[in-house]
């Protein structure tokens, strides 16, 4: 059978935290709702579309959200329940295809090319999947369909809320050029300002810009990346964790970091997340890689090959600290990422201190069991950023 030209789905739950709360409290339906804290320092974690109509958005201070929408209903976050519902959603994904690449608790890429004998086209797959999520879990999902991961993600954003959007390969460049510059991965306020100084205000204008000029505006590395996206070039395949060449986590900061202690805290959280995913895939890793993007958008990577393959978060974190010390040069940091590669099957090689390694494995297994039963946020490193006062 001929392959489908647009086999990639990006599935994204709509206002996920809010919709999970509405499962327990139907009285919240149709009302402006936000999940988050109520203290003076709290922020909105998720906002319903009714609240977004007032300008309320995630990461907004709660006090500001309440001023913008006096009728806003604030609900405290319950990450244990969100983790449980996320598991149900991903069970639906995997009932269609094993080619699932999770991005967060509420979104994933799926390659549905293997379903050609069961469905007439990927649109039929997406419709069936959305109906299954609604039936089994009770929450809405938006789906984007395209030939690449980048365009599929843009399509799901265009489909929101609770919709479906197919971007055909022949139409993808026109679709991308119709979007604002901020839709391109890597274009934040600073990049937008740099492009504006060269008269570039739209994706179409960026795509038509001479590469030499664009490199002067944002640097050679970022300019190539943006031109590829503006022309719809994204060759990345959907990778399941068990088949992935690397497993990583990264974070772009709203404000550049200069505090090394804060960076170390971020790495601690990332090491915890990466290690859990490595263990879930039944793997252990020999190589730890640190990615640092500075405020001037220069990106550096540093890697370390461990003497023994590991899936332990503390060992990954300690390697990350050593790499961080090598990478920092006094410049503010815009992005930090930590990843693992060079995978072996779970267990790794023996070390001289077998008792210590056995205790770490037992601890990891206990942590995984607690998270599986009570949710991913119930236990974690003591100095994770989201656990600090």
N, C-alpha and C positions, 0 to 999 in steps of 0.2 A: 504494500500500500504506500502511496505517496506520503511523505512526511508533512505534517502541518507546518505552514510557514510561521505561525505565531504560537509556539507551544509553551510559552512561559506565563505563569499566573503570579501576580502579586496579590495576596489576600490580606486585608487589613480590617480588623474589627473597628467599628465606629464607636468613638467615645467609650472605650472598653470598660474602664473602671465604673463609669456612670451606668452603663447598661447592665453590668453585673449587680450593682446595687439595686437597679430597678427590678431584677429578678426576685429579690427579697422584699422589695417595697413597691408594689405596682402603683401606689399613690403618687410616686415620683414621675410617672410617665406624663409627657406633655408639659412639664414644668421646667423652669431653668434650674439646673442642678450642677454642682461642682463637687468633686472629691478632693479633699485636702484638709489641712489644719485650720484652726480658728485663732491661733495666737497672733500677736503683732508681727512675728517673723515668719509666719507660715505662707506657703504658696499653693496655688491651684495645681493639682496633679492631673486632673482631667475635667473637662467641661462639656456639658450636653450642648447639642446644637441650638436648643432654645436659649441657653446662656450665651453662646457665641454670637447670637444675634444682637446682644447688648455690647459686644466687644470683649467679653470675658474669654481668656485663653489660658492654656497651660503655662506654668512657670510665672504667672502673674501673682503678685502679692495678694493674699486673701482680702486684706483691707481695701485695696483698690477695686477688686472684683465686686465687693459688696457695695461700694459707692456707685459703680457703673450699673449694677443690677440689684436694687434694694430687695427684690423678691427672690433673690438667689437662695437656694437651699444648699447649705454646706453639709457634706456627709464625711465623716472620718474614714480614712483609708483602711481597708482590710486586705492586706497583701496575701494573707494565707488563702482567702477565698478567691482572689484573682488568680493565684497560682493553680488552684484546683480547677477553676473554669478554663484556664488556659490549657491545662492537660486534656480536657474534654475536646476543646477546639482542635488541638493537634492530633488527637485520635481520629477526628473526622478527616483531617488532611491526609493522614497515612492510610485511611481506608480507601482512598482514591489512588494514591501513588506513594511509593517509598522515597521518591526524589523530593524531599522536603528540606528546605534550608531556613531554619528559624532565625529571625532577626531580633525578636523580642517576644514578650509574653503574648502579644496580640497581632503579630504579623509574620508572614513567611513568603518565600518564593517557592513555587512548585513547578516542576517540569512534568507536563501531562502528555508528552509525546507518545508514551507507551500505551495510551488509552484509545488509539486510533481504531482498534477493532470493536470498541465498545460504545463509542460516541461518534456522532457525525462530524463534530468540530469542537474546538476548545471552548467556544461559547456555551455549548450544551453541557460540557463538564462544569464550567463555572456556575451555570444556573443550578445544576444538580447539587453542587457543593454548597452554594448559598442556602438552598432549601434544606439541605441536611443539617447545616449549622443552626438554622432557625428552628428546625424540628427537634433536634437532639439537645441543643444547648439553650436555645431561646433568645439569642442575641443577633443583631444584624451584622452583616459583613459586606464590605465593598471589594470588588475584584477588578484588577486591571489585567488585560491580556495583550501580549506583544511578542515580538521576536527576540527581545533582550530584556534583561533584568531592569536596566535603567528605565526603559520606556514603559515596561509593565508597572513599575512603581509610580511613574508619573500618571499613567492611565487610571490607577486605583484612586489617586488623589482627585483626579477629575471626576471620578464616578461617585464620590461621596456627596451626601450620606446614603448608605444602603443602596448602592447601585452597581452597575457593571459597565465597563468600557473596553471595547476592542479597538486597538490601534493597528491597522494593517501596515505591513512592511512598506508598501508603496506610499503610505500617507504619513509615516512616522516623522520625516524631516519637517513637513508642513506643520504637524502637530507640535513638535518641539519648538519650532520658531514662533508659534503663537503664544508661548508661555513667557512669563516674566523671567528676568535673569536669575532671580533667587531660586528658581526651580532647579537650576543646575547644581549638582553636588559640588561642594567646595566654594560656592559663591555666598559669602556672608556680607555683612555691612562693610567691612574693610575692603574686600575684593570689589564690591559694587562701587565704592567710592573711587578706587583705583581705575576701574574701567570707565567710570563717568568722566574722569579727567581726560580720557582719550576719545570722548564722544560716543561711547558704547553704552546704550541704555536698554537694548533688547537682545534676545537670543539670536534673532535674525541678523542684527548688526554685528554681533560677536562672530557668527559663522562666516560673515563676509569680510572680516578683518584680516589684513595681511598677518601671517604668523609672526613675522619679525616685529611688527608693531605691537601685537598682543603680548609677545614675550617681554617687551619693554614695559608694558603696563603691569603685568603680574608675575613675571619670571618665566623662564623656559619650561620648567616642569609643569606648573599649573596651566600655562597657556596650551600646551599639548593636550592635557587632560580636558580642558574646557572645549577645545575645538573638536575633540573626539565625541564628546557628549552632544555638542550642538549639531553634529552631523549624524547622530544616532549610532555611533560606533561603540559597541560594548560587547566584547566577545566572551565575557565571563559566563561559565556554565553554572547551573544550580548544583550546589555541593551539599550532600548530606554530611553530617559530622563524621560518620564512620569512614567516608571516602575522601574527606577533606585533606588537603596537603598541609593545612594549618588551621588552628583554632585560635581566635583572638578576640579581644575586646578593646575598644578605644572610646575616647570621649573628647569632644571639642568643647572648650570652655567659653562661656559667655563673656568672661573677662580673662585676659591673659594671666597666667600664674607666674609669680615670682618667688613664692614661699616654697622652699624645698620640702618642708614638713607636709604641706598640703599635697604636693605631688606624690610623696611617699604614701600618703593615705589613699589617694586615688589608685595607685598601683596595688595597694593591699586589696582593695575592693575588686580590681580587675583580675588579680591572681586568683581570688576566690571563685569568681565567675568562670574563668577559663578552666581552672582545675576541675570544677564540677562538670563542665561539658566534656572535658577529656575523659573523665571517669565514666560518664554516661555513654560515651562512644566505645567503651571497653579498651581504651588505649593508654599508653604512657608516652611521654615526650622526651626526646634527648636534647632539643634545642629550644632555647628561650630567646625571643626577639623583642626588643624595645623600639617603639616608633615615637619620635619626638618631632612635632612641627612647631617652629618658632613663630613669633609674632610677624616676622617678615616673610613667612610662608616657606622658608627653607625647611626641608624635611630631612632628617637623618635617621638611620636605623643602626642599632647595635645588637649583635647576637652573641650568645655564649652556648657552647656545647657542653652539656653536663656529663660528668663521668658515668652517671647511672640514669637511665630513663626514669621519669617520675610522673605521677599524677597528683602530687601533693601540693596544695596551695602555698604552704609556707616555703617550700623549696623553690617554687616558681617565683614567689615574691622576693626572696633573697637574691635570686639571680637578677631580677628586675632592678633591685636596688644597686647592685654592682654595675649594671649597664647604665643606669641613670647617672651615676657618678661620672662615668666616662663620657656621657653625651652632653651634659650641661656645660654651658660656657658663659653664663651670666645673662643671656638674653631671656626675655619673657617667653613663656611657653603657651602656645595656642591649643595644642592637641597632644594627648598622651595615649599610647596604645601598648598593650602587652599581648604577646602571642606565643604559641607553642607549635613546634613542627618536629619532623624527624621521628615519626611515631613507630612504636613497637606495640605488640599485643600487651594487654594489661599485666603489670607485675614488674617489668624491668629486670635489670641484672641485680644479683645479690651484692650487698656491701659488707664491710667488716662488721658493722654494728647492726646485726640482723634483728636484735630485740627492738631497737629504736625504730627501725623501718616497719616492723610488724605492728608496733603500737600506733604509728602514723596511719597505716592502712586501716586498722581497726577504727581509729578516730574518723577517718574519711568516710568509712562505711556507715558509722553511726550518724554522722552529719547528713549524709545522703538519705538515710532512712527517715530521719526527722523531717527533712524537707519534703520527701515524697508523701508523707502522711499529713503534715500540717502546713505546707506551703514553703516557697523558696525564701521568704523573708523572715522566717521564724528563728533562724540561727545563722550566725556569720561571724567574721572577725570583729574583735572588740573595737578596732580603730577604723572601721569602714566609715567613709565620709558621711553616709546617710544615717549613721548611728551616733554621730558626735553632737554634743549639745551646742 
